Amino acid sequence: MKLIDRKARKLAQSCVKNNPTRWGWTLAMWKLKQAYGIDEPEPMSMVGDVNSNCICTYSNPETGEYHFIAKRQLREAEGNYAIN
């Protein structure tokens, strides 16, 4: 297997370095496969996956939709719910 895109490989390495979570590793492996010319569908996030300071709150593999919100917003929403 031959490396096709050095920039994509570098991006995959920095992805894991900057986000050492399950989601970071999943994205890094997908980007690494692209660097070597392996076509694969974009990975789906799962509820609870962390990306930097955001967390996945919705994931639908059938439609390919997923949503991330800031952890701070989630904590504020939980706090407001607990008060009401």
C-alpha positions in Angstrom: 0.0 0.0 0.0 1.4 3.4 -1.0 0.9 6.7 0.7 -1.0 9.0 -1.6 -1.5 12.2 0.5 1.1 13.2 3.1 -1.1 16.1 4.3 -4.0 13.7 5.0 -1.6 11.5 7.0 -0.4 14.5 9.0 -3.9 15.6 9.7 -4.9 12.1 10.9 -1.9 12.1 13.3 -2.8 15.6 14.7 -6.5 14.5 15.0 -5.5 11.8 17.6 -3.0 14.1 19.3 -5.6 16.9 19.8 -8.5 14.6 20.6 -7.5 11.3 22.2 -11.1 10.0 22.6 -13.0 7.3 20.8 -14.3 9.8 18.3 -10.8 11.3 17.7 -9.4 7.8 17.0 -12.3 6.9 14.7 -11.8 10.1 12.7 -8.1 9.6 12.6 -8.4 6.1 11.2 -10.8 7.3 8.6 -8.5 10.1 7.5 -5.5 7.7 7.5 -7.3 5.4 5.2 -8.0 8.3 2.9 -4.3 9.2 2.9 -3.6 5.7 1.6 -6.3 5.8 -1.0 -8.8 3.5 0.7 -12.4 4.8 0.2 -14.7 4.3 3.1 -17.9 6.1 4.1 -17.5 8.9 6.7 -17.8 7.5 10.3 -20.8 8.1 12.4 -20.6 9.6 15.8 -22.3 7.9 18.7 -24.2 9.6 21.5 -21.8 10.5 24.2 -18.7 10.9 21.9 -16.6 13.8 22.9 -15.0 16.2 20.3 -12.9 18.9 22.0 -15.3 20.7 24.3 -18.5 19.3 22.6 -20.5 16.2 23.2 -22.7 14.2 20.8 -26.3 14.3 21.9 -28.0 12.8 18.8 -27.0 10.2 16.3 -29.1 8.5 13.5 -27.1 6.1 11.4 -30.0 5.6 8.9 -30.0 9.3 7.9 -26.4 10.1 8.7 -27.4 12.9 11.1 -25.6 13.7 14.3 -25.4 16.7 16.5 -22.7 18.0 18.9 -23.3 20.7 21.5 -20.9 22.4 23.8 -20.5 20.7 27.2 -21.2 24.0 28.9 -24.6 24.3 27.2 -25.4 20.7 28.3 -24.5 21.5 31.9 -26.6 24.7 31.8 -29.5 22.8 30.4 -29.2 20.1 33.1 -29.0 22.8 35.8 -32.1 24.5 34.5 -33.9 21.2 34.4 -32.9 20.4 38.0 -34.2 23.8 39.1 -37.6 23.5 37.4 
